[in-house]
Amino acid sequence: MLQWALIFFIIALFAAALGQRGVAGLSAEIGYLLVGVAVIFLVVAFISGHAPLPGP
């Protein structure tokens, strides 16, 4: 999930460099939302004592 957030932040940077403020703002908000969701999942996993599943 953090990889997707990073991708959206990179899209936001490129869009901002090209002057597309609407696309840049939307991409930044989506990236920020994904980081927030990932942090919430991490906190819940630590509180419940479950380890995250291994990646692919």
N, CA, C, O and CB atoms as a CASP TS submission, in Angstrom:
PFRMAT TS
TARGET T0000
AUTHOR 0000-0000-0000
METHOD Language model
MODEL 1
PARENT N/A
ATOM      1  N   MET     1       0.823  -1.177   0.000  1.00  0.00           N
ATOM      2  CA  MET     1       0.000   0.000   0.000  1.00  0.00           C
ATOM      3  C   MET     1       0.877   1.254   0.000  1.00  0.00           C
ATOM      4  O   MET     1       0.540   2.265  -0.617  1.00  0.00           O
ATOM      5  CB  MET     1      -0.942  -0.009   1.203  1.00  0.00           C
ATOM      6  N   LEU     2       1.992   1.168   0.695  1.00  0.00           N
ATOM      7  CA  LEU     2       2.888   2.324   0.696  1.00  0.00           C
ATOM      8  C   LEU     2       3.517   2.545  -0.676  1.00  0.00           C
ATOM      9  O   LEU     2       3.866   3.672  -1.027  1.00  0.00           O
ATOM     10  CB  LEU     2       3.981   2.144   1.746  1.00  0.00           C
ATOM     11  N   GLN     3       3.662   1.474  -1.450  1.00  0.00           N
ATOM     12  CA  GLN     3       4.179   1.632  -2.817  1.00  0.00           C
ATOM     13  C   GLN     3       3.200   2.434  -3.664  1.00  0.00           C
ATOM     14  O   GLN     3       3.610   3.288  -4.451  1.00  0.00           O
ATOM     15  CB  GLN     3       4.441   0.253  -3.466  1.00  0.00           C
ATOM     16  N   TRP     4       1.906   2.161  -3.506  1.00  0.00           N
ATOM     17  CA  TRP     4       0.902   2.923  -4.253  1.00  0.00           C
ATOM     18  C   TRP     4       0.912   4.385  -3.827  1.00  0.00           C
ATOM     19  O   TRP     4       0.765   5.275  -4.664  1.00  0.00           O
ATOM     20  CB  TRP     4      -0.500   2.320  -4.046  1.00  0.00           C
ATOM     21  N   ALA     5       1.084   4.639  -2.540  1.00  0.00           N
ATOM     22  CA  ALA     5       1.146   6.014  -2.058  1.00  0.00           C
ATOM     23  C   ALA     5       2.330   6.743  -2.681  1.00  0.00           C
ATOM     24  O   ALA     5       2.208   7.897  -3.093  1.00  0.00           O
ATOM     25  CB  ALA     5       1.245   6.045  -0.526  1.00  0.00           C
ATOM     26  N   LEU     6       3.477   6.069  -2.750  1.00  0.00           N
ATOM     27  CA  LEU     6       4.655   6.674  -3.364  1.00  0.00           C
ATOM     28  C   LEU     6       4.416   6.962  -4.844  1.00  0.00           C
ATOM     29  O   LEU     6       4.832   8.006  -5.348  1.00  0.00           O
ATOM     30  CB  LEU     6       5.872   5.759  -3.195  1.00  0.00           C
ATOM     31  N   ILE     7       3.753   6.051  -5.535  1.00  0.00           N
ATOM     32  CA  ILE     7       3.442   6.260  -6.953  1.00  0.00           C
ATOM     33  C   ILE     7       2.556   7.489  -7.127  1.00  0.00           C
ATOM     34  O   ILE     7       2.793   8.299  -8.023  1.00  0.00           O
ATOM     35  CB  ILE     7       2.749   5.014  -7.550  1.00  0.00           C
ATOM     36  N   PHE     8       1.534   7.638  -6.276  1.00  0.00           N
ATOM     37  CA  PHE     8       0.653   8.796  -6.388  1.00  0.00           C
ATOM     38  C   PHE     8       1.389  10.090  -6.057  1.00  0.00           C
ATOM     39  O   PHE     8       1.106  11.125  -6.660  1.00  0.00           O
ATOM     40  CB  PHE     8      -0.552   8.632  -5.471  1.00  0.00           C
ATOM     41  N   PHE     9       2.327  10.054  -5.110  1.00  0.00           N
ATOM     42  CA  PHE     9       3.107  11.249  -4.813  1.00  0.00           C
ATOM     43  C   PHE     9       4.011  11.622  -5.991  1.00  0.00           C
ATOM     44  O   PHE     9       4.195  12.805  -6.276  1.00  0.00           O
ATOM     45  CB  PHE     9       3.946  11.034  -3.548  1.00  0.00           C
ATOM     46  N   ILE    10       4.572  10.631  -6.671  1.00  0.00           N
ATOM     47  CA  ILE    10       5.400  10.905  -7.850  1.00  0.00           C
ATOM     48  C   ILE    10       4.548  11.487  -8.969  1.00  0.00           C
ATOM     49  O   ILE    10       4.967  12.426  -9.646  1.00  0.00           O
ATOM     50  CB  ILE    10       6.110   9.621  -8.332  1.00  0.00           C
ATOM     51  N   ILE    11       3.348  10.932  -9.168  1.00  0.00           N
ATOM     52  CA  ILE    11       2.431  11.492 -10.168  1.00  0.00           C
ATOM     53  C   ILE    11       2.109  12.940  -9.826  1.00  0.00           C
ATOM     54  O   ILE    11       2.046  13.790 -10.715  1.00  0.00           O
ATOM     55  CB  ILE    11       1.129  10.656 -10.253  1.00  0.00           C
ATOM     56  N   ALA    12       1.905  13.224  -8.548  1.00  0.00           N
ATOM     57  CA  ALA    12       1.608  14.589  -8.123  1.00  0.00           C
ATOM     58  C   ALA    12       2.770  15.525  -8.433  1.00  0.00           C
ATOM     59  O   ALA    12       2.555  16.657  -8.866  1.00  0.00           O
ATOM     60  CB  ALA    12       1.291  14.625  -6.627  1.00  0.00           C
ATOM     61  N   LEU    13       3.994  15.064  -8.217  1.00  0.00           N
ATOM     62  CA  LEU    13       5.157  15.905  -8.517  1.00  0.00           C
ATOM     63  C   LEU    13       5.268  16.210 -10.006  1.00  0.00           C
ATOM     64  O   LEU    13       5.518  17.351 -10.394  1.00  0.00           O
ATOM     65  CB  LEU    13       6.435  15.229  -8.035  1.00  0.00           C
ATOM     66  N   PHE    14       5.080  15.181 -10.841  1.00  0.00           N
ATOM     67  CA  PHE    14       5.151  15.403 -12.285  1.00  0.00           C
ATOM     68  C   PHE    14       4.025  16.312 -12.758  1.00  0.00           C
ATOM     69  O   PHE    14       4.247  17.189 -13.592  1.00  0.00           O
ATOM     70  CB  PHE    14       5.097  14.071 -13.031  1.00  0.00           C
ATOM     71  N   ALA    15       2.828  16.112 -12.237  1.00  0.00           N
ATOM     72  CA  ALA    15       1.699  16.946 -12.640  1.00  0.00           C
ATOM     73  C   ALA    15       1.917  18.394 -12.208  1.00  0.00           C
ATOM     74  O   ALA    15       1.588  19.320 -12.948  1.00  0.00           O
ATOM     75  CB  ALA    15       0.390  16.403 -12.044  1.00  0.00           C
ATOM     76  N   ALA    16       2.466  18.587 -11.022  1.00  0.00           N
ATOM     77  CA  ALA    16       2.742  19.945 -10.558  1.00  0.00           C
ATOM     78  C   ALA    16       3.813  20.602 -11.419  1.00  0.00           C
ATOM     79  O   ALA    16       3.730  21.796 -11.709  1.00  0.00           O
ATOM     80  CB  ALA    16       3.179  19.932  -9.088  1.00  0.00           C
ATOM     81  N   ALA    17       4.820  19.830 -11.829  1.00  0.00           N
ATOM     82  CA  ALA    17       5.879  20.375 -12.680  1.00  0.00           C
ATOM     83  C   ALA    17       5.336  20.777 -14.044  1.00  0.00           C
ATOM     84  O   ALA    17       5.839  21.713 -14.666  1.00  0.00           O
ATOM     85  CB  ALA    17       7.009  19.355 -12.847  1.00  0.00           C
ATOM     86  N   LEU    18       4.308  20.070 -14.510  1.00  0.00           N
ATOM     87  CA  LEU    18       3.711  20.382 -15.808  1.00  0.00           C
ATOM     88  C   LEU    18       2.591  21.414 -15.705  1.00  0.00           C
ATOM     89  O   LEU    18       2.006  21.788 -16.721  1.00  0.00           O
ATOM     90  CB  LEU    18       3.179  19.119 -16.448  1.00  0.00           C
ATOM     91  N   GLY    19       2.287  21.875 -14.504  1.00  0.00           N
ATOM     92  CA  GLY    19       1.286  22.912 -14.323  1.00  0.00           C
ATOM     93  C   GLY    19      -0.136  22.406 -14.184  1.00  0.00           C
ATOM     94  O   GLY    19      -1.078  23.194 -14.262  1.00  0.00           O
ATOM     95  N   GLN    20      -0.310  21.130 -13.983  1.00  0.00           N
ATOM     96  CA  GLN    20      -1.651  20.552 -13.821  1.00  0.00           C
ATOM     97  C   GLN    20      -1.990  20.505 -12.333  1.00  0.00           C
ATOM     98  O   GLN    20      -1.837  19.470 -11.684  1.00  0.00           O
ATOM     99  CB  GLN    20      -1.733  19.118 -14.457  1.00  0.00           C
ATOM    100  N   ARG    21      -2.446  21.623 -11.807  1.00  0.00           N
ATOM    101  CA  ARG    21      -2.661  21.716 -10.363  1.00  0.00           C
ATOM    102  C   ARG    21      -3.766  20.793  -9.874  1.00  0.00           C
ATOM    103  O   ARG    21      -3.661  20.240  -8.779  1.00  0.00           O
ATOM    104  CB  ARG    21      -2.988  23.135  -9.983  1.00  0.00           C
ATOM    105  N   GLY    22      -4.819  20.616 -10.657  1.00  0.00           N
ATOM    106  CA  GLY    22      -5.915  19.745 -10.229  1.00  0.00           C
ATOM    107  C   GLY    22      -5.475  18.303 -10.091  1.00  0.00           C
ATOM    108  O   GLY    22      -5.793  17.639  -9.104  1.00  0.00           O
ATOM    109  N   VAL    23      -4.741  17.820 -11.085  1.00  0.00           N
ATOM    110  CA  VAL    23      -4.244  16.443 -11.052  1.00  0.00           C
ATOM    111  C   VAL    23      -3.232  16.283  -9.925  1.00  0.00           C
ATOM    112  O   VAL    23      -3.232  15.268  -9.229  1.00  0.00           O
ATOM    113  CB  VAL    23      -3.606  16.055 -12.408  1.00  0.00           C
ATOM    114  N   ALA    24      -2.380  17.271  -9.744  1.00  0.00           N
ATOM    115  CA  ALA    24      -1.367  17.196  -8.688  1.00  0.00           C
ATOM    116  C   ALA    24      -2.019  17.153  -7.314  1.00  0.00           C
ATOM    117  O   ALA    24      -1.615  16.365  -6.460  1.00  0.00           O
ATOM    118  CB  ALA    24      -0.407  18.389  -8.778  1.00  0.00           C
ATOM    119  N   GLY    25      -3.010  17.985  -7.099  1.00  0.00           N
ATOM    120  CA  GLY    25      -3.689  18.001  -5.807  1.00  0.00           C
ATOM    121  C   GLY    25      -4.417  16.706  -5.520  1.00  0.00           C
ATOM    122  O   GLY    25      -4.362  16.183  -4.406  1.00  0.00           O
ATOM    123  N   LEU    26      -5.103  16.187  -6.536  1.00  0.00           N
ATOM    124  CA  LEU    26      -5.835  14.937  -6.359  1.00  0.00           C
ATOM    125  C   LEU    26      -4.885  13.775  -6.087  1.00  0.00           C
ATOM    126  O   LEU    26      -5.148  12.951  -5.211  1.00  0.00           O
ATOM    127  CB  LEU    26      -6.687  14.640  -7.594  1.00  0.00           C
ATOM    128  N   SER    27      -3.794  13.705  -6.824  1.00  0.00           N
ATOM    129  CA  SER    27      -2.824  12.626  -6.616  1.00  0.00           C
ATOM    130  C   SER    27      -2.186  12.719  -5.234  1.00  0.00           C
ATOM    131  O   SER    27      -1.970  11.701  -4.576  1.00  0.00           O
ATOM    132  CB  SER    27      -1.739  12.667  -7.698  1.00  0.00           C
ATOM    133  N   ALA    28      -1.889  13.922  -4.802  1.00  0.00           N
ATOM    134  CA  ALA    28      -1.303  14.093  -3.472  1.00  0.00           C
ATOM    135  C   ALA    28      -2.292  13.680  -2.385  1.00  0.00           C
ATOM    136  O   ALA    28      -1.901  13.058  -1.397  1.00  0.00           O
ATOM    137  CB  ALA    28      -0.864  15.552  -3.262  1.00  0.00           C
ATOM    138  N   GLU    29      -3.570  14.021  -2.559  1.00  0.00           N
ATOM    139  CA  GLU    29      -4.573  13.633  -1.568  1.00  0.00           C
ATOM    140  C   GLU    29      -4.746  12.118  -1.514  1.00  0.00           C
ATOM    141  O   GLU    29      -4.883  11.551  -0.430  1.00  0.00           O
ATOM    142  CB  GLU    29      -5.911  14.299  -1.881  1.00  0.00           C
ATOM    143  N   ILE    30      -4.741  11.461  -2.665  1.00  0.00           N
ATOM    144  CA  ILE    30      -4.864  10.001  -2.693  1.00  0.00           C
ATOM    145  C   ILE    30      -3.652   9.363  -2.018  1.00  0.00           C
ATOM    146  O   ILE    30      -3.802   8.424  -1.236  1.00  0.00           O
ATOM    147  CB  ILE    30      -5.005   9.488  -4.151  1.00  0.00           C
ATOM    148  N   GLY    31      -2.464   9.860  -2.313  1.00  0.00           N
ATOM    149  CA  GLY    31      -1.258   9.341  -1.671  1.00  0.00           C
ATOM    150  C   GLY    31      -1.286   9.531  -0.166  1.00  0.00           C
ATOM    151  O   GLY    31      -0.914   8.632   0.588  1.00  0.00           O
ATOM    152  N   TYR    32      -1.730  10.709   0.271  1.00  0.00           N
ATOM    153  CA  TYR    32      -1.828  10.989   1.705  1.00  0.00           C
ATOM    154  C   TYR    32      -2.833  10.052   2.368  1.00  0.00           C
ATOM    155  O   TYR    32      -2.595   9.562   3.471  1.00  0.00           O
ATOM    156  CB  TYR    32      -2.229  12.456   1.944  1.00  0.00           C
ATOM    157  N   LEU    33      -3.948   9.807   1.702  1.00  0.00           N
ATOM    158  CA  LEU    33      -4.959   8.892   2.228  1.00  0.00           C
ATOM    159  C   LEU    33      -4.407   7.474   2.360  1.00  0.00           C
ATOM    160  O   LEU    33      -4.643   6.809   3.369  1.00  0.00           O
ATOM    161  CB  LEU    33      -6.197   8.892   1.325  1.00  0.00           C
ATOM    162  N   LEU    34      -3.673   7.010   1.349  1.00  0.00           N
ATOM    163  CA  LEU    34      -3.117   5.661   1.396  1.00  0.00           C
ATOM    164  C   LEU    34      -2.080   5.511   2.505  1.00  0.00           C
ATOM    165  O   LEU    34      -2.007   4.463   3.147  1.00  0.00           O
ATOM    166  CB  LEU    34      -2.494   5.306   0.056  1.00  0.00           C
ATOM    167  N   VAL    35      -1.287   6.537   2.732  1.00  0.00           N
ATOM    168  CA  VAL    35      -0.323   6.493   3.836  1.00  0.00           C
ATOM    169  C   VAL    35      -1.065   6.424   5.169  1.00  0.00           C
ATOM    170  O   VAL    35      -0.677   5.668   6.060  1.00  0.00           O
ATOM    171  CB  VAL    35       0.616   7.730   3.800  1.00  0.00           C
ATOM    172  N   GLY    36      -2.116   7.203   5.303  1.00  0.00           N
ATOM    173  CA  GLY    36      -2.909   7.174   6.534  1.00  0.00           C
ATOM    174  C   GLY    36      -3.525   5.812   6.794  1.00  0.00           C
ATOM    175  O   GLY    36      -3.503   5.325   7.925  1.00  0.00           O
ATOM    176  N   VAL    37      -4.076   5.191   5.753  1.00  0.00           N
ATOM    177  CA  VAL    37      -4.669   3.860   5.898  1.00  0.00           C
ATOM    178  C   VAL    37      -3.596   2.839   6.274  1.00  0.00           C
ATOM    179  O   VAL    37      -3.839   1.972   7.113  1.00  0.00           O
ATOM    180  CB  VAL    37      -5.379   3.436   4.592  1.00  0.00           C
ATOM    181  N   ALA    38      -2.424   2.932   5.670  1.00  0.00           N
ATOM    182  CA  ALA    38      -1.340   2.003   5.990  1.00  0.00           C
ATOM    183  C   ALA    38      -0.901   2.157   7.442  1.00  0.00           C
ATOM    184  O   ALA    38      -0.625   1.161   8.112  1.00  0.00           O
ATOM    185  CB  ALA    38      -0.147   2.229   5.052  1.00  0.00           C
ATOM    186  N   VAL    39      -0.834   3.378   7.931  1.00  0.00           N
ATOM    187  CA  VAL    39      -0.451   3.609   9.327  1.00  0.00           C
ATOM    188  C   VAL    39      -1.512   3.042  10.272  1.00  0.00           C
ATOM    189  O   VAL    39      -1.179   2.449  11.298  1.00  0.00           O
ATOM    190  CB  VAL    39      -0.246   5.120   9.593  1.00  0.00           C
ATOM    191  N   ILE    40      -2.784   3.225   9.926  1.00  0.00           N
ATOM    192  CA  ILE    40      -3.858   2.670  10.757  1.00  0.00           C
ATOM    193  C   ILE    40      -3.756   1.152  10.808  1.00  0.00           C
ATOM    194  O   ILE    40      -3.874   0.559  11.880  1.00  0.00           O
ATOM    195  CB  ILE    40      -5.243   3.094  10.220  1.00  0.00           C
ATOM    196  N   PHE    41      -3.537   0.513   9.655  1.00  0.00           N
ATOM    197  CA  PHE    41      -3.375  -0.942   9.629  1.00  0.00           C
ATOM    198  C   PHE    41      -2.181  -1.377  10.471  1.00  0.00           C
ATOM    199  O   PHE    41      -2.252  -2.390  11.167  1.00  0.00           O
ATOM    200  CB  PHE    41      -3.208  -1.436   8.186  1.00  0.00           C
ATOM    201  N   LEU    42      -1.097  -0.633  10.417  1.00  0.00           N
ATOM    202  CA  LEU    42       0.093  -0.959  11.193  1.00  0.00           C
ATOM    203  C   LEU    42      -0.182  -0.872  12.693  1.00  0.00           C
ATOM    204  O   LEU    42       0.221  -1.750  13.455  1.00  0.00           O
ATOM    205  CB  LEU    42       1.242  -0.028  10.815  1.00  0.00           C
ATOM    206  N   VAL    43      -0.863   0.180  13.108  1.00  0.00           N
ATOM    207  CA  VAL    43      -1.187   0.346  14.527  1.00  0.00           C
ATOM    208  C   VAL    43      -2.107  -0.774  14.999  1.00  0.00           C
ATOM    209  O   VAL    43      -1.905  -1.328  16.080  1.00  0.00           O
ATOM    210  CB  VAL    43      -1.845   1.718  14.778  1.00  0.00           C
ATOM    211  N   VAL    44      -3.116  -1.110  14.198  1.00  0.00           N
ATOM    212  CA  VAL    44      -4.032  -2.193  14.566  1.00  0.00           C
ATOM    213  C   VAL    44      -3.276  -3.515  14.669  1.00  0.00           C
ATOM    214  O   VAL    44      -3.543  -4.306  15.573  1.00  0.00           O
ATOM    215  CB  VAL    44      -5.179  -2.310  13.537  1.00  0.00           C
ATOM    216  N   ALA    45      -2.345  -3.764  13.764  1.00  0.00           N
ATOM    217  CA  ALA    45      -1.567  -5.002  13.804  1.00  0.00           C
ATOM    218  C   ALA    45      -0.696  -5.065  15.058  1.00  0.00           C
ATOM    219  O   ALA    45      -0.572  -6.125  15.672  1.00  0.00           O
ATOM    220  CB  ALA    45      -0.692  -5.123  12.550  1.00  0.00           C
ATOM    221  N   PHE    46      -0.095  -3.940  15.441  1.00  0.00           N
ATOM    222  CA  PHE    46       0.728  -3.932  16.652  1.00  0.00           C
ATOM    223  C   PHE    46      -0.116  -4.123  17.908  1.00  0.00           C
ATOM    224  O   PHE    46       0.282  -4.841  18.825  1.00  0.00           O
ATOM    225  CB  PHE    46       1.512  -2.626  16.749  1.00  0.00           C
ATOM    226  N   ILE    47      -1.278  -3.484  17.947  1.00  0.00           N
ATOM    227  CA  ILE    47      -2.138  -3.599  19.127  1.00  0.00           C
ATOM    228  C   ILE    47      -2.679  -5.015  19.270  1.00  0.00           C
ATOM    229  O   ILE    47      -2.727  -5.554  20.376  1.00  0.00           O
ATOM    230  CB  ILE    47      -3.299  -2.599  19.047  1.00  0.00           C
ATOM    231  N   SER    48      -3.084  -5.619  18.159  1.00  0.00           N
ATOM    232  CA  SER    48      -3.672  -6.957  18.221  1.00  0.00           C
ATOM    233  C   SER    48      -2.614  -8.051  18.338  1.00  0.00           C
ATOM    234  O   SER    48      -2.945  -9.195  18.652  1.00  0.00           O
ATOM    235  CB  SER    48      -4.525  -7.204  16.992  1.00  0.00           C
ATOM    236  N   GLY    49      -1.357  -7.721  18.093  1.00  0.00           N
ATOM    237  CA  GLY    49      -0.280  -8.690  18.237  1.00  0.00           C
ATOM    238  C   GLY    49      -0.065  -9.563  17.018  1.00  0.00           C
ATOM    239  O   GLY    49       0.678 -10.543  17.086  1.00  0.00           O
ATOM    240  N   HIS    50      -0.692  -9.234  15.918  1.00  0.00           N
ATOM    241  CA  HIS    50      -0.514 -10.013  14.696  1.00  0.00           C
ATOM    242  C   HIS    50       0.624  -9.433  13.864  1.00  0.00           C
ATOM    243  O   HIS    50       0.776  -8.217  13.747  1.00  0.00           O
ATOM    244  CB  HIS    50      -1.819 -10.046  13.874  1.00  0.00           C
ATOM    245  N   ALA    51       1.398 -10.312  13.304  1.00  0.00           N
ATOM    246  CA  ALA    51       2.470  -9.888  12.404  1.00  0.00           C
ATOM    247  C   ALA    51       1.883  -9.715  11.008  1.00  0.00           C
ATOM    248  O   ALA    51       0.951 -10.432  10.644  1.00  0.00           O
ATOM    249  CB  ALA    51       3.651 -10.920  12.394  1.00  0.00           C
ATOM    250  N   PRO    52       2.406  -8.785  10.224  1.00  0.00           N
ATOM    251  CA  PRO    52       1.904  -8.633   8.858  1.00  0.00           C
ATOM    252  C   PRO    52       2.215  -9.868   8.019  1.00  0.00           C
ATOM    253  O   PRO    52       3.195 -10.572   8.266  1.00  0.00           O
ATOM    254  CB  PRO    52       2.508  -7.387   8.202  1.00  0.00           C
ATOM    255  N   LEU    53       1.379 -10.115   7.036  1.00  0.00           N
ATOM    256  CA  LEU    53       1.591 -11.250   6.149  1.00  0.00           C
ATOM    257  C   LEU    53       2.797 -10.998   5.258  1.00  0.00           C
ATOM    258  O   LEU    53       3.058  -9.853   4.888  1.00  0.00           O
ATOM    259  CB  LEU    53       0.340 -11.516   5.297  1.00  0.00           C
ATOM    260  N   PRO    54       3.531 -12.033   4.910  1.00  0.00           N
ATOM    261  CA  PRO    54       4.681 -11.832   4.019  1.00  0.00           C
ATOM    262  C   PRO    54       4.215 -11.393   2.639  1.00  0.00           C
ATOM    263  O   PRO    54       3.140 -11.782   2.182  1.00  0.00           O
ATOM    264  CB  PRO    54       5.522 -13.122   3.910  1.00  0.00           C
ATOM    265  N   GLY    55       5.023 -10.591   1.990  1.00  0.00           N
ATOM    266  CA  GLY    55       4.690 -10.094   0.660  1.00  0.00           C
ATOM    267  C   GLY    55       4.863 -11.157  -0.406  1.00  0.00           C
ATOM    268  O   GLY    55       5.334 -12.262  -0.134  1.00  0.00           O
ATOM    269  N   PRO    56       4.473 -10.806  -1.630  1.00  0.00           N
ATOM    270  CA  PRO    56       4.581 -11.796  -2.729  1.00  0.00           C
ATOM    271  C   PRO    56       6.004 -12.103  -3.111  1.00  0.00           C
ATOM    272  O   PRO    56       6.242 -12.908  -4.011  1.00  0.00           O
ATOM    273  CB  PRO    56       3.850 -11.305  -3.948  1.00  0.00           C
TER
END
